[in-house]
Amino acid sequence: MHHDGILTTADLQSATGYQRASDIERCLSQQGVRLFWGKDGPWTTLDLINAAGGLQRSANDGMYEGPTL
């Protein structure tokens, strides 16, 4: 089952160019990306990659409807 926002080991192999799980882990860990380990290898989420890059959605993003000018 594939969920939106989750990057599987295969996705990470494609994105990093590395094939070995340990190389993927090293590459992403050096960049501050938090990884998790599953039976098929490392995985992460788009939100965790964005957080490592300094991009985070506000907790109330889209909740405020301000006045129209």
PQR file with spaces between the fields and no chain letter, atoms N, CA, C, O and H, PARSE charges and radii, in Angstrom:
ATOM       1  N    MET     1       0.845   -1.173    0.000 -0.4000 1.5000
ATOM       2  CA   MET     1       0.000    0.000    0.000 -0.0000 2.0000
ATOM       3  C    MET     1       0.891    1.237    0.000  0.5500 1.7000
ATOM       4  O    MET     1       1.837    1.336    0.782 -0.5500 1.4000
ATOM       5  N    HIS     2       0.579    2.167   -0.878 -0.4000 1.5000
ATOM       6  CA   HIS     2       1.366    3.389   -0.992 -0.0000 2.0000
ATOM       7  C    HIS     2       0.507    4.578   -0.573  0.5500 1.7000
ATOM       8  O    HIS     2      -0.580    4.785   -1.111 -0.5500 1.4000
ATOM       9  H    HIS     2      -0.189    2.087   -1.513  0.4000 1.0000
ATOM      10  N    HIS     3       0.996    5.353    0.385 -0.4000 1.5000
ATOM      11  CA   HIS     3       0.267    6.512    0.889 -0.0000 2.0000
ATOM      12  C    HIS     3       0.897    7.781    0.350  0.5500 1.7000
ATOM      13  O    HIS     3       2.116    7.857    0.196 -0.5500 1.4000
ATOM      14  H    HIS     3       1.880    5.184    0.822  0.4000 1.0000
ATOM      15  N    ASP     4       0.076    8.771    0.066 -0.4000 1.5000
ATOM      16  CA   ASP     4       0.585   10.056   -0.378 -0.0000 2.0000
ATOM      17  C    ASP     4       1.499   10.648    0.687  0.5500 1.7000
ATOM      18  O    ASP     4       1.185   10.624    1.877 -0.5500 1.4000
ATOM      19  H    ASP     4      -0.914    8.709    0.192  0.4000 1.0000
ATOM      20  N    GLY     5       2.620   11.173    0.248 -0.4000 1.5000
ATOM      21  CA   GLY     5       3.553   11.810    1.163 -0.0000 2.0000
ATOM      22  C    GLY     5       4.600   10.880    1.736  0.5500 1.7000
ATOM      23  O    GLY     5       5.562   11.352    2.342 -0.5500 1.4000
ATOM      24  H    GLY     5       2.876   11.192   -0.719  0.4000 1.0000
ATOM      25  N    ILE     6       4.450    9.577    1.568 -0.4000 1.5000
ATOM      26  CA   ILE     6       5.446    8.630    2.072 -0.0000 2.0000
ATOM      27  C    ILE     6       6.386    8.259    0.933  0.5500 1.7000
ATOM      28  O    ILE     6       5.952    7.923   -0.169 -0.5500 1.4000
ATOM      29  H    ILE     6       3.669    9.194    1.076  0.4000 1.0000
ATOM      30  N    LEU     7       7.675    8.328    1.221 -0.4000 1.5000
ATOM      31  CA   LEU     7       8.693    7.947    0.243 -0.0000 2.0000
ATOM      32  C    LEU     7       9.295    6.612    0.659  0.5500 1.7000
ATOM      33  O    LEU     7       9.900    6.491    1.724 -0.5500 1.4000
ATOM      34  H    LEU     7       8.028    8.601    2.116  0.4000 1.0000
ATOM      35  N    THR     8       9.120    5.622   -0.192 -0.4000 1.5000
ATOM      36  CA   THR     8       9.614    4.276    0.079 -0.0000 2.0000
ATOM      37  C    THR     8      11.100    4.180   -0.239  0.5500 1.7000
ATOM      38  O    THR     8      11.699    5.126   -0.750 -0.5500 1.4000
ATOM      39  H    THR     8       8.628    5.720   -1.057  0.4000 1.0000
ATOM      40  N    THR     9      11.681    3.043    0.067 -0.4000 1.5000
ATOM      41  CA   THR     9      13.083    2.805   -0.258 -0.0000 2.0000
ATOM      42  C    THR     9      13.321    2.981   -1.754  0.5500 1.7000
ATOM      43  O    THR     9      14.314    3.585   -2.158 -0.5500 1.4000
ATOM      44  H    THR     9      11.194    2.274    0.483  0.4000 1.0000
ATOM      45  N    ALA    10      12.419    2.458   -2.573 -0.4000 1.5000
ATOM      46  CA   ALA    10      12.558    2.604   -4.029 -0.0000 2.0000
ATOM      47  C    ALA    10      12.529    4.074   -4.438  0.5500 1.7000
ATOM      48  O    ALA    10      13.294    4.488   -5.309 -0.5500 1.4000
ATOM      49  H    ALA    10      11.612    1.967   -2.245  0.4000 1.0000
ATOM      50  N    ASP    11      11.655    4.864   -3.822 -0.4000 1.5000
ATOM      51  CA   ASP    11      11.593    6.299   -4.107 -0.0000 2.0000
ATOM      52  C    ASP    11      12.908    6.975   -3.718  0.5500 1.7000
ATOM      53  O    ASP    11      13.425    7.820   -4.448 -0.5500 1.4000
ATOM      54  H    ASP    11      11.033    4.529   -3.115  0.4000 1.0000
ATOM      55  N    LEU    12      13.440    6.588   -2.555 -0.4000 1.5000
ATOM      56  CA   LEU    12      14.678    7.193   -2.067 -0.0000 2.0000
ATOM      57  C    LEU    12      15.874    6.770   -2.923  0.5500 1.7000
ATOM      58  O    LEU    12      16.798    7.558   -3.126 -0.5500 1.4000
ATOM      59  H    LEU    12      13.020    5.901   -1.961  0.4000 1.0000
ATOM      60  N    GLN    13      15.863    5.554   -3.417 -0.4000 1.5000
ATOM      61  CA   GLN    13      16.925    5.109   -4.327 -0.0000 2.0000
ATOM      62  C    GLN    13      16.924    5.974   -5.580  0.5500 1.7000
ATOM      63  O    GLN    13      17.979    6.406   -6.044 -0.5500 1.4000
ATOM      64  H    GLN    13      15.113    4.914   -3.252  0.4000 1.0000
ATOM      65  N    SER    14      15.765    6.218   -6.114 -0.4000 1.5000
ATOM      66  CA   SER    14      15.637    7.034   -7.316 -0.0000 2.0000
ATOM      67  C    SER    14      16.053    8.476   -7.052  0.5500 1.7000
ATOM      68  O    SER    14      16.747    9.079   -7.870 -0.5500 1.4000
ATOM      69  H    SER    14      14.908    5.867   -5.738  0.4000 1.0000
ATOM      70  N    ALA    15      15.642    9.023   -5.934 -0.4000 1.5000
ATOM      71  CA   ALA    15      15.925   10.429   -5.613 -0.0000 2.0000
ATOM      72  C    ALA    15      17.396   10.676   -5.299  0.5500 1.7000
ATOM      73  O    ALA    15      17.947   11.707   -5.685 -0.5500 1.4000
ATOM      74  H    ALA    15      15.078    8.533   -5.270  0.4000 1.0000
ATOM      75  N    THR    16      18.039    9.735   -4.601 -0.4000 1.5000
ATOM      76  CA   THR    16      19.430    9.941   -4.186 -0.0000 2.0000
ATOM      77  C    THR    16      20.444    9.375   -5.166  0.5500 1.7000
ATOM      78  O    THR    16      21.580    9.845   -5.224 -0.5500 1.4000
ATOM      79  H    THR    16      17.592    8.897   -4.288  0.4000 1.0000
ATOM      80  N    GLY    17      20.046    8.376   -5.933 -0.4000 1.5000
ATOM      81  CA   GLY    17      20.980    7.701   -6.828 -0.0000 2.0000
ATOM      82  C    GLY    17      21.726    6.561   -6.163  0.5500 1.7000
ATOM      83  O    GLY    17      22.503    5.862   -6.814 -0.5500 1.4000
ATOM      84  H    GLY    17      19.123    7.994   -5.886  0.4000 1.0000
ATOM      85  N    TYR    18      21.498    6.368   -4.875 -0.4000 1.5000
ATOM      86  CA   TYR    18      22.133    5.271   -4.143 -0.0000 2.0000
ATOM      87  C    TYR    18      21.230    4.052   -4.157  0.5500 1.7000
ATOM      88  O    TYR    18      20.006    4.180   -4.153 -0.5500 1.4000
ATOM      89  H    TYR    18      20.867    6.935   -4.347  0.4000 1.0000
ATOM      90  N    GLN    19      21.833    2.864   -4.173 -0.4000 1.5000
ATOM      91  CA   GLN    19      21.056    1.627   -4.171 -0.0000 2.0000
ATOM      92  C    GLN    19      21.052    0.943   -2.807  0.5500 1.7000
ATOM      93  O    GLN    19      20.050    0.348   -2.409 -0.5500 1.4000
ATOM      94  H    GLN    19      22.828    2.760   -4.176  0.4000 1.0000
ATOM      95  N    ARG    20      22.169    1.029   -2.096 -0.4000 1.5000
ATOM      96  CA   ARG    20      22.250    0.365   -0.788 -0.0000 2.0000
ATOM      97  C    ARG    20      21.552    1.195    0.279  0.5500 1.7000
ATOM      98  O    ARG    20      21.689    2.417    0.320 -0.5500 1.4000
ATOM      99  H    ARG    20      22.982    1.513   -2.419  0.4000 1.0000
ATOM     100  N    ALA    21      20.803    0.519    1.141 -0.4000 1.5000
ATOM     101  CA   ALA    21      20.061    1.195    2.201 -0.0000 2.0000
ATOM     102  C    ALA    21      20.978    2.020    3.099  0.5500 1.7000
ATOM     103  O    ALA    21      20.614    3.121    3.513 -0.5500 1.4000
ATOM     104  H    ALA    21      20.692   -0.474    1.108  0.4000 1.0000
ATOM     105  N    SER    22      22.159    1.497    3.401 -0.4000 1.5000
ATOM     106  CA   SER    22      23.075    2.221    4.277 -0.0000 2.0000
ATOM     107  C    SER    22      23.565    3.515    3.625  0.5500 1.7000
ATOM     108  O    SER    22      23.789    4.507    4.319 -0.5500 1.4000
ATOM     109  H    SER    22      22.455    0.603    3.064  0.4000 1.0000
ATOM     110  N    ASP    23      23.735    3.517    2.296 -0.4000 1.5000
ATOM     111  CA   ASP    23      24.149    4.732    1.592 -0.0000 2.0000
ATOM     112  C    ASP    23      23.032    5.769    1.581  0.5500 1.7000
ATOM     113  O    ASP    23      23.284    6.965    1.723 -0.5500 1.4000
ATOM     114  H    ASP    23      23.553    2.712    1.732  0.4000 1.0000
ATOM     115  N    ILE    24      21.797    5.303    1.409 -0.4000 1.5000
ATOM     116  CA   ILE    24      20.644    6.202    1.462 -0.0000 2.0000
ATOM     117  C    ILE    24      20.542    6.831    2.847  0.5500 1.7000
ATOM     118  O    ILE    24      20.340    8.038    2.982 -0.5500 1.4000
ATOM     119  H    ILE    24      21.592    4.331    1.294  0.4000 1.0000
ATOM     120  N    GLU    25      20.684    5.994    3.873 -0.4000 1.5000
ATOM     121  CA   GLU    25      20.610    6.492    5.248 -0.0000 2.0000
ATOM     122  C    GLU    25      21.673    7.549    5.505  0.5500 1.7000
ATOM     123  O    GLU    25      21.373    8.603    6.066 -0.5500 1.4000
ATOM     124  H    GLU    25      20.848    5.013    3.763  0.4000 1.0000
ATOM     125  N    ARG    26      22.893    7.287    5.108 -0.4000 1.5000
ATOM     126  CA   ARG    26      23.987    8.239    5.326 -0.0000 2.0000
ATOM     127  C    ARG    26      23.718    9.554    4.603  0.5500 1.7000
ATOM     128  O    ARG    26      23.865   10.630    5.181 -0.5500 1.4000
ATOM     129  H    ARG    26      23.137    6.430    4.652  0.4000 1.0000
ATOM     130  N    CYS    27      23.329    9.461    3.350 -0.4000 1.5000
ATOM     131  CA   CYS    27      23.069   10.642    2.537 -0.0000 2.0000
ATOM     132  C    CYS    27      21.994   11.531    3.158  0.5500 1.7000
ATOM     133  O    CYS    27      22.196   12.735    3.316 -0.5500 1.4000
ATOM     134  H    CYS    27      23.209    8.586    2.880  0.4000 1.0000
ATOM     135  N    LEU    28      20.869   10.945    3.506 -0.4000 1.5000
ATOM     136  CA   LEU    28      19.766   11.732    4.031 -0.0000 2.0000
ATOM     137  C    LEU    28      20.007   12.187    5.464  0.5500 1.7000
ATOM     138  O    LEU    28      19.602   13.288    5.836 -0.5500 1.4000
ATOM     139  H    LEU    28      20.705    9.967    3.378  0.4000 1.0000
ATOM     140  N    SER    29      20.655   11.367    6.265 -0.4000 1.5000
ATOM     141  CA   SER    29      20.958   11.747    7.649 -0.0000 2.0000
ATOM     142  C    SER    29      21.900   12.946    7.688  0.5500 1.7000
ATOM     143  O    SER    29      21.748   13.826    8.535 -0.5500 1.4000
ATOM     144  H    SER    29      20.984   10.473    5.963  0.4000 1.0000
ATOM     145  N    GLN    30      22.866   12.988    6.782 -0.4000 1.5000
ATOM     146  CA   GLN    30      23.793   14.120    6.710 -0.0000 2.0000
ATOM     147  C    GLN    30      23.067   15.423    6.369  0.5500 1.7000
ATOM     148  O    GLN    30      23.552   16.512    6.676 -0.5500 1.4000
ATOM     149  H    GLN    30      22.989   12.274    6.093  0.4000 1.0000
ATOM     150  N    GLN    31      21.913   15.301    5.739 -0.4000 1.5000
ATOM     151  CA   GLN    31      21.139   16.472    5.359 -0.0000 2.0000
ATOM     152  C    GLN    31      20.024   16.781    6.357  0.5500 1.7000
ATOM     153  O    GLN    31      19.210   17.677    6.133 -0.5500 1.4000
ATOM     154  H    GLN    31      21.519   14.416    5.490  0.4000 1.0000
ATOM     155  N    GLY    32      19.997   16.034    7.455 -0.4000 1.5000
ATOM     156  CA   GLY    32      19.038   16.295    8.517 -0.0000 2.0000
ATOM     157  C    GLY    32      17.662   15.712    8.291  0.5500 1.7000
ATOM     158  O    GLY    32      16.700   16.123    8.940 -0.5500 1.4000
ATOM     159  H    GLY    32      20.658   15.307    7.637  0.4000 1.0000
ATOM     160  N    VAL    33      17.551   14.752    7.370 -0.4000 1.5000
ATOM     161  CA   VAL    33      16.252   14.120    7.098 -0.0000 2.0000
ATOM     162  C    VAL    33      16.081   12.934    8.038  0.5500 1.7000
ATOM     163  O    VAL    33      16.942   12.057    8.106 -0.5500 1.4000
ATOM     164  H    VAL    33      18.332   14.418    6.842  0.4000 1.0000
ATOM     165  N    ARG    34      14.974   12.912    8.754 -0.4000 1.5000
ATOM     166  CA   ARG    34      14.684   11.802    9.659 -0.0000 2.0000
ATOM     167  C    ARG    34      14.159   10.618    8.858  0.5500 1.7000
ATOM     168  O    ARG    34      13.265   10.764    8.024 -0.5500 1.4000
ATOM     169  H    ARG    34      14.275   13.625    8.698  0.4000 1.0000
ATOM     170  N    LEU    35      14.722    9.454    9.119 -0.4000 1.5000
ATOM     171  CA   LEU    35      14.324    8.225    8.427 -0.0000 2.0000
ATOM     172  C    LEU    35      13.748    7.227    9.407  0.5500 1.7000
ATOM     173  O    LEU    35      14.035    7.264   10.603 -0.5500 1.4000
ATOM     174  H    LEU    35      15.448    9.335    9.796  0.4000 1.0000
ATOM     175  N    PHE    36      12.946    6.352    8.886 -0.4000 1.5000
ATOM     176  CA   PHE    36      12.431    5.217    9.634 -0.0000 2.0000
ATOM     177  C    PHE    36      12.834    3.960    8.879  0.5500 1.7000
ATOM     178  O    PHE    36      13.103    4.010    7.679 -0.5500 1.4000
ATOM     179  H    PHE    36      12.714    6.321    7.914  0.4000 1.0000
ATOM     180  N    TRP    37      12.875    2.841    9.578 -0.4000 1.5000
ATOM     181  CA   TRP    37      13.245    1.574    8.942 -0.0000 2.0000
ATOM     182  C    TRP    37      12.074    0.626    8.941  0.5500 1.7000
ATOM     183  O    TRP    37      11.435    0.398    9.969 -0.5500 1.4000
ATOM     184  H    TRP    37      12.657    2.801   10.553  0.4000 1.0000
ATOM     185  N    GLY    38      11.799    0.076    7.779 -0.4000 1.5000
ATOM     186  CA   GLY    38      10.769   -0.938    7.621 -0.0000 2.0000
ATOM     187  C    GLY    38      11.412   -2.224    7.134  0.5500 1.7000
ATOM     188  O    GLY    38      12.634   -2.299    7.006 -0.5500 1.4000
ATOM     189  H    GLY    38      12.317    0.260    6.944  0.4000 1.0000
ATOM     190  N    LYS    39      10.615   -3.216    6.869 -0.4000 1.5000
ATOM     191  CA   LYS    39      11.169   -4.508    6.434 -0.0000 2.0000
ATOM     192  C    LYS    39      11.867   -4.414    5.090  0.5500 1.7000
ATOM     193  O    LYS    39      12.747   -5.224    4.798 -0.5500 1.4000
ATOM     194  H    LYS    39       9.623   -3.155    6.973  0.4000 1.0000
ATOM     195  N    ASP    40      11.490   -3.431    4.257 -0.4000 1.5000
ATOM     196  CA   ASP    40      12.113   -3.269    2.946 -0.0000 2.0000
ATOM     197  C    ASP    40      13.241   -2.250    2.933  0.5500 1.7000
ATOM     198  O    ASP    40      13.877   -2.046    1.900 -0.5500 1.4000
ATOM     199  H    ASP    40      10.776   -2.773    4.494  0.4000 1.0000
ATOM     200  N    GLY    41      13.497   -1.606    4.073 -0.4000 1.5000
ATOM     201  CA   GLY    41      14.569   -0.619    4.144 -0.0000 2.0000
ATOM     202  C    GLY    41      14.073    0.721    4.651  0.5500 1.7000
ATOM     203  O    GLY    41      12.997    0.804    5.243 -0.5500 1.4000
ATOM     204  H    GLY    41      12.980   -1.772    4.913  0.4000 1.0000
ATOM     205  N    PRO    42      14.852    1.776    4.425 -0.5600 1.5000
ATOM     206  CA   PRO    42      14.488    3.089    4.967  0.2800 2.0000
ATOM     207  C    PRO    42      13.307    3.706    4.223  0.5500 1.7000
ATOM     208  O    PRO    42      13.086    3.448    3.040 -0.5500 1.4000
ATOM     209  N    TRP    43      12.556    4.530    4.957 -0.4000 1.5000
ATOM     210  CA   TRP    43      11.490    5.311    4.366 -0.0000 2.0000
ATOM     211  C    TRP    43      11.368    6.612    5.127  0.5500 1.7000
ATOM     212  O    TRP    43      11.826    6.715    6.264 -0.5500 1.4000
ATOM     213  H    TRP    43      12.736    4.739    5.918  0.4000 1.0000
ATOM     214  N    THR    44      10.758    7.597    4.514 -0.4000 1.5000
ATOM     215  CA   THR    44      10.543    8.891    5.154 -0.0000 2.0000
ATOM     216  C    THR    44       9.294    9.511    4.543  0.5500 1.7000
ATOM     217  O    THR    44       8.574    8.854    3.791 -0.5500 1.4000
ATOM     218  H    THR    44      10.386    7.514    3.590  0.4000 1.0000
ATOM     219  N    THR    45       9.038   10.768    4.862 -0.4000 1.5000
ATOM     220  CA   THR    45       7.878   11.459    4.306 -0.0000 2.0000
ATOM     221  C    THR    45       8.320   12.765    3.658  0.5500 1.7000
ATOM     222  O    THR    45       9.396   13.285    3.955 -0.5500 1.4000
ATOM     223  H    THR    45       9.623   11.302    5.473  0.4000 1.0000
ATOM     224  N    LEU    46       7.492   13.281    2.784 -0.4000 1.5000
ATOM     225  CA   LEU    46       7.771   14.577    2.174 -0.0000 2.0000
ATOM     226  C    LEU    46       7.834   15.675    3.223  0.5500 1.7000
ATOM     227  O    LEU    46       8.648   16.592    3.112 -0.5500 1.4000
ATOM     228  H    LEU    46       6.618   12.859    2.543  0.4000 1.0000
ATOM     229  N    ASP    47       6.984   15.593    4.238 -0.4000 1.5000
ATOM     230  CA   ASP    47       6.998   16.591    5.306 -0.0000 2.0000
ATOM     231  C    ASP    47       8.336   16.601    6.046  0.5500 1.7000
ATOM     232  O    ASP    47       8.840   17.670    6.392 -0.5500 1.4000
ATOM     233  H    ASP    47       6.323   14.848    4.328  0.4000 1.0000
ATOM     234  N    LEU    48       8.916   15.421    6.292 -0.4000 1.5000
ATOM     235  CA   LEU    48      10.208   15.362    6.981 -0.0000 2.0000
ATOM     236  C    LEU    48      11.329   15.911    6.102  0.5500 1.7000
ATOM     237  O    LEU    48      12.256   16.546    6.605 -0.5500 1.4000
ATOM     238  H    LEU    48       8.506   14.553    6.010  0.4000 1.0000
ATOM     239  N    ILE    49      11.252   15.673    4.807 -0.4000 1.5000
ATOM     240  CA   ILE    49      12.254   16.241    3.899 -0.0000 2.0000
ATOM     241  C    ILE    49      12.113   17.758    3.855  0.5500 1.7000
ATOM     242  O    ILE    49      13.111   18.477    3.899 -0.5500 1.4000
ATOM     243  H    ILE    49      10.499   15.158    4.398  0.4000 1.0000
ATOM     244  N    ASN    50      10.879   18.246    3.769 -0.4000 1.5000
ATOM     245  CA   ASN    50      10.664   19.693    3.766 -0.0000 2.0000
ATOM     246  C    ASN    50      11.125   20.335    5.066  0.5500 1.7000
ATOM     247  O    ASN    50      11.693   21.426    5.050 -0.5500 1.4000
ATOM     248  H    ASN    50      10.068   17.662    3.733  0.4000 1.0000
ATOM     249  N    ALA    51      10.887   19.669    6.191 -0.4000 1.5000
ATOM     250  CA   ALA    51      11.325   20.195    7.484 -0.0000 2.0000
ATOM     251  C    ALA    51      12.846   20.303    7.537  0.5500 1.7000
ATOM     252  O    ALA    51      13.378   21.276    8.071 -0.5500 1.4000
ATOM     253  H    ALA    51      10.425   18.782    6.204  0.4000 1.0000
ATOM     254  N    ALA    52      13.546   19.320    6.992 -0.4000 1.5000
ATOM     255  CA   ALA    52      15.011   19.356    6.972 -0.0000 2.0000
ATOM     256  C    ALA    52      15.509   20.507    6.107  0.5500 1.7000
ATOM     257  O    ALA    52      16.585   21.052    6.350 -0.5500 1.4000
ATOM     258  H    ALA    52      13.114   18.529    6.559  0.4000 1.0000
ATOM     259  N    GLY    53      14.728   20.873    5.101 -0.4000 1.5000
ATOM     260  CA   GLY    53      15.087   21.977    4.217 -0.0000 2.0000
ATOM     261  C    GLY    53      14.615   23.327    4.727  0.5500 1.7000
ATOM     262  O    GLY    53      14.834   24.348    4.075 -0.5500 1.4000
ATOM     263  H    GLY    53      13.853   20.431    4.903  0.4000 1.0000
ATOM     264  N    GLY    54      13.971   23.342    5.883 -0.4000 1.5000
ATOM     265  CA   GLY    54      13.516   24.595    6.478 -0.0000 2.0000
ATOM     266  C    GLY    54      12.120   25.005    6.042  0.5500 1.7000
ATOM     267  O    GLY    54      11.678   26.115    6.338 -0.5500 1.4000
ATOM     268  H    GLY    54      13.793   22.512    6.413  0.4000 1.0000
ATOM     269  N    LEU    55      11.426   24.125    5.345 -0.4000 1.5000
ATOM     270  CA   LEU    55      10.068   24.426    4.897 -0.0000 2.0000
ATOM     271  C    LEU    55       9.085   23.642    5.736  0.5500 1.7000
ATOM     272  O    LEU    55       9.099   22.411    5.734 -0.5500 1.4000
ATOM     273  H    LEU    55      11.785   23.224    5.104  0.4000 1.0000
ATOM     274  N    GLN    56       8.231   24.352    6.454 -0.4000 1.5000
ATOM     275  CA   GLN    56       7.205   23.676    7.239 -0.0000 2.0000
ATOM     276  C    GLN    56       5.904   24.401    7.075  0.5500 1.7000
ATOM     277  O    GLN    56       5.851   25.630    7.068 -0.5500 1.4000
ATOM     278  H    GLN    56       8.219   25.352    6.456  0.4000 1.0000
ATOM     279  N    ARG    57       4.845   23.619    6.941 -0.4000 1.5000
ATOM     280  CA   ARG    57       3.513   24.206    6.895 -0.0000 2.0000
ATOM     281  C    ARG    57       3.119   24.642    8.287  0.5500 1.7000
ATOM     282  O    ARG    57       3.473   24.013    9.284 -0.5500 1.4000
ATOM     283  H    ARG    57       4.888   22.620    6.947  0.4000 1.0000
ATOM     284  N    SER    58       2.391   25.713    8.330 -0.4000 1.5000
ATOM     285  CA   SER    58       1.837   26.171    9.587 -0.0000 2.0000
ATOM     286  C    SER    58       0.778   25.176   10.045  0.5500 1.7000
ATOM     287  O    SER    58       0.083   24.581    9.221 -0.5500 1.4000
ATOM     288  H    SER    58       2.103   26.224    7.520  0.4000 1.0000
ATOM     289  N    ALA    59       0.656   24.997   11.345 -0.4000 1.5000
ATOM     290  CA   ALA    59      -0.325   24.062   11.889 -0.0000 2.0000
ATOM     291  C    ALA    59      -1.750   24.463   11.509  0.5500 1.7000
ATOM     292  O    ALA    59      -2.632   23.613   11.386 -0.5500 1.4000
ATOM     293  H    ALA    59       1.220   25.480   12.014  0.4000 1.0000
ATOM     294  N    ASN    60      -1.966   25.775   11.322 -0.4000 1.5000
ATOM     295  CA   ASN    60      -3.303   26.246   10.961 -0.0000 2.0000
ATOM     296  C    ASN    60      -3.342   26.744    9.521  0.5500 1.7000
ATOM     297  O    ASN    60      -4.182   27.573    9.171 -0.5500 1.4000
ATOM     298  H    ASN    60      -1.250   26.466   11.422  0.4000 1.0000
ATOM     299  N    ASP    61      -2.451   26.250    8.701 -0.4000 1.5000
ATOM     300  CA   ASP    61      -2.375   26.640    7.296 -0.0000 2.0000
ATOM     301  C    ASP    61      -3.720   26.452    6.607  0.5500 1.7000
ATOM     302  O    ASP    61      -4.273   25.352    6.608 -0.5500 1.4000
ATOM     303  H    ASP    61      -1.768   25.577    8.985  0.4000 1.0000
ATOM     304  N    GLY    62      -4.246   27.517    6.022 -0.4000 1.5000
ATOM     305  CA   GLY    62      -5.513   27.434    5.321 -0.0000 2.0000
ATOM     306  C    GLY    62      -6.734   27.603    6.210  0.5500 1.7000
ATOM     307  O    GLY    62      -7.862   27.610    5.717 -0.5500 1.4000
ATOM     308  H    GLY    62      -3.797   28.410    6.021  0.4000 1.0000
ATOM     309  N    MET    63      -6.525   27.738    7.508 -0.4000 1.5000
ATOM     310  CA   MET    63      -7.650   27.837    8.430 -0.0000 2.0000
ATOM     311  C    MET    63      -8.192   29.257    8.502  0.5500 1.7000
ATOM     312  O    MET    63      -9.383   29.444    8.751 -0.5500 1.4000
ATOM     313  H    MET    63      -5.609   27.733    7.909  0.4000 1.0000
ATOM     314  N    TYR    64      -7.349   30.257    8.291 -0.4000 1.5000
ATOM     315  CA   TYR    64      -7.748   31.649    8.444 -0.0000 2.0000
ATOM     316  C    TYR    64      -8.223   32.215    7.116  0.5500 1.7000
ATOM     317  O    TYR    64      -7.493   32.192    6.125 -0.5500 1.4000
ATOM     318  H    TYR    64      -6.381   30.104    8.089  0.4000 1.0000
ATOM     319  N    GLU    65      -9.408   32.706    7.102 -0.4000 1.5000
ATOM     320  CA   GLU    65      -9.942   33.380    5.925 -0.0000 2.0000
ATOM     321  C    GLU    65      -9.995   34.863    6.265  0.5500 1.7000
ATOM     322  O    GLU    65     -10.948   35.335    6.884 -0.5500 1.4000
ATOM     323  H    GLU    65     -10.001   32.725    7.907  0.4000 1.0000
ATOM     324  N    GLY    66      -8.976   35.580    5.859 -0.4000 1.5000
ATOM     325  CA   GLY    66      -8.908   37.013    6.161 -0.0000 2.0000
ATOM     326  C    GLY    66      -9.822   37.810    5.262  0.5500 1.7000
ATOM     327  O    GLY    66     -10.459   37.268    4.358 -0.5500 1.4000
ATOM     328  H    GLY    66      -8.202   35.196    5.355  0.4000 1.0000
ATOM     329  N    PRO    67      -9.879   39.109    5.520 -0.5600 1.5000
ATOM     330  CA   PRO    67     -10.751   39.976    4.725  0.2800 2.0000
ATOM     331  C    PRO    67     -10.276   40.040    3.279  0.5500 1.7000
ATOM     332  O    PRO    67      -9.079   39.949    3.006 -0.5500 1.4000
ATOM     333  N    THR    68     -11.197   40.193    2.378 -0.4000 1.5000
ATOM     334  CA   THR    68     -10.863   40.318    0.966 -0.0000 2.0000
ATOM     335  C    THR    68     -10.651   41.782    0.668  0.5500 1.7000
ATOM     336  O    THR    68     -11.473   42.625    1.028 -0.5500 1.4000
ATOM     337  H    THR    68     -12.170   40.267    2.600  0.4000 1.0000
ATOM     338  N    LEU    69      -9.567   42.077    0.023 -0.4000 1.5000
ATOM     339  CA   LEU    69      -9.282   43.479   -0.305 -0.0000 2.0000
ATOM     340  C    LEU    69      -9.635   43.795   -1.713  0.5500 1.7000
ATOM     341  O    LEU    69      -9.460   44.931   -2.154 -0.5500 1.4000
ATOM     342  H    LEU    69      -8.900   41.392   -0.269  0.4000 1.0000
